[in-house]
Amino acid sequence: MLTPRSLKTEYAVRPLGVDVPRPRFSWVADAPGYGATQTAYQLLVASAPELLTPERTDVWDSGKVESARTFGIEYDGPTAARTRYHWTVRLWDGRGQAGEWAAPEWFETGLLDEGFGAAHWIGGATDSAPLLRRAFTVDGTVRRARLYSSGLGYADLRLNGGAVSDAVLDPGFTAYDHTVLYVTHDVTELLRAGDNVVGAELGRGFFGLTSVNVWRWHDAPWTADPQLIARLVIEYDDGRVEEISSDESWRVTGGPTLSDSLYLGETYDARRALPGWDAAGFDDSAWTAASVVEAPKGKLTAQAHEPIRVIETVDPVEVTEVRPGVWIADFGRTVAGWTKLSVNAPAGTTISLTHGETVADGNVAAWNVHVDGDRIQRDEYIAAGTGTETWEPRFSYKGFRYVQIEGAATALTVQMRVVNSDVASVTRFASAQAAYEQFEHAMRRTILSNLHGIPTDTPYFEKNGWTGDAQVGAPTMLATLDLARFFTKWLGDIRDSQADSGQLPVIVPTSGWGFTDLSPATEWPTVYPFLLREMYRWYGDERLLREHWDPLTRYLAWELDRVEDGLSVSVLGDWLPPGFGSGPAPEDRRLTGTAYLYRALVVAAEIGDLIGRPNDYRKAAADLADGLNRTFLDRETGRYRSADDPDYRQTSNAVPLAFGLVPDEYVDRVAAGLAADVEARGFHLNTGCLGVGVLLPVLTAHGYGDVATKVALQRSYPSWGYWFDLGADTMWEKWEDDSRSRNHYFQGTVVQWILENVAGLRVIDAGCERIVVRPDARDEVDSASIRTETIRGRVAVSWKQTGRVLSLDVQVPVGTTAEVHVPSARAADVDAVPRSFAGESSYVDGYTVYTVGAGQWAFTSRSA
């Protein structure tokens, strides 16, 4: 009997403010035994949980639907704004037996086409971050209350003296001239009978950034002072509905946050604090009336991705007085976030908190050549002198491990606040090889440090959504975290950032920078089709493919229109290989540019096939392959090289192998040459961000797993081990010990190889419909395991080598088929439990191969 669990709507459990007219349902089908399948489902949607029976449901009954699908099931009933819908599902198995109804779940719609009604965007001319408030009266028993709001750039929302949520740096950053996100808050429990107050403090974010910077965020087309729109809807038990909307009746004044900048930090003057300003009874007669301001051009849309939250609070491992009155706190880890300060100091005392990833010459290093100003990543707190005062910033975040504290003559304490998008970790990895666990842990921390509503490159320096970083990092990111909602949002940002010509910039969102600056760089914005295809691989999201098909085709038309002599011109290439300072590798960048456009066209052709959109992308890809091989493949030596760079470059050979560009008759020679070069370098890589993620998988795929392992476990420069022997706890931007950024994931994609080749789990396609289990990088390690919560349920792989005996355990969820490759000298040396369900096996190149369905499988090889 099948049991549905983990019921979600639009990838979320009990989402508020769903803005999709036909939201999608999903569940995981659990079943005991082996080979279970789902053959049908029935969905019920009702206005109350007690109505969720086929006889009583009052909204929608799907009827029995013959289907094995467990996700992407579109709701086909009526949808009204601001309404909660309850739902459940039951399943039929392969024997035609119906299971029990699942425990009910619900979703609640947002404003939909109803919009913000009478609410206006409001602000005020203030000399600091504005405080806005509105008093109102509650005169009955509240059944339900929702606050719909958007603050640009950020809003710290308050109701009766308390925060309306635990989200920070909210709402999410977008291309504000196309999309503005609003958030739905359940504030029912925060209201009280009688006098009430709703309020907000506004921060600048990227919407109103004034710090002059090379990416021109200070001069974006949307740049304006902070503003707010809000609509509070109160429903009473007696049926009345009351609304409080943002308009001129709100009051505004300048608050204690004197300045805020994502790059330069914040200054907070506690002497200007207004205790109780966000509670009833406060006298706001000295405040001025809020002004109605020009609305941003972007469409107000419900925020559907995970909010940013304070994830963890960490005490320093060491605090050192480096000179009189100057202290450096070391938190022992590199993260994104900020510092929470507690201090007892005389009124007017200014305490500065300078954040950085390194210490040099007795100071925390805090510099940024891309941003004007002499206070990079520095917060300042001006004490009120009222005893112990506690403060933390609300409108900026930093990348740091160390904090330099100056200005406090008396005792204080500091704590690290770890801050990132609150996405769930879905994977656990373990191995007897400690280095692999260290790398996986560090990569996970690095990725999380760079998730702040968009995938950034570094939380310290840029905070930009570099498309090339996500291009190389996406497979590892999706294998580690639940990014269905996060990447759906960012793909929308990519679409919003597209120029009329079809071109995409190298950073998303963008102020307009990145179309001519460091562009065109084919390897960067070709993330668009690649990420769409990856989202289908992990989540089976066909709707996403359809929604983006038209802008995707416009983008690819732009790329193809600028192809010259069968090649794609690119200005970035294999960024930051060893020994090349702060720029690209020396080879002709048309090689990687053409290779990445080739892959983009191949995956776009696959997308077109999936959604029934005819295209000629395979022919265009074949033409690019011909151009690349004609220009760069030396058929005498069997290697790819540039005419202007005769030295061997690993990326130039690994990328064509990885993308299937090498003619069949040259594959073995190109792979052998790559392995030989790695060995000649003492088993070191010479790849930048493009080559590093494909080098080890390519070597392993072509029989050089031992060579790949030696590269992975290398401890001397350049290598991951070199970083960690220098004290790294995250992945770095450069291979050198003077790496500018020390929290940068694009060189850490070795973890993809660790998960797919060492642990041996590879998700193939269609929302994990097919997986391959093949631990083929087992040198220097005798055990590894991985457990991943996929959209279909848990997948787990665990193997252990004892002498010549290898045990391999595999867990497969309902709806997934696993092709299990068991290392062995011959098929007769492998036992499968239970054999009666495992079926027939085949033997291919050192592996006995089984194809199995749902269940817990155990395989033992006596000749691994």
Disulfide bonds with the S-S distance in Angstrom:
none
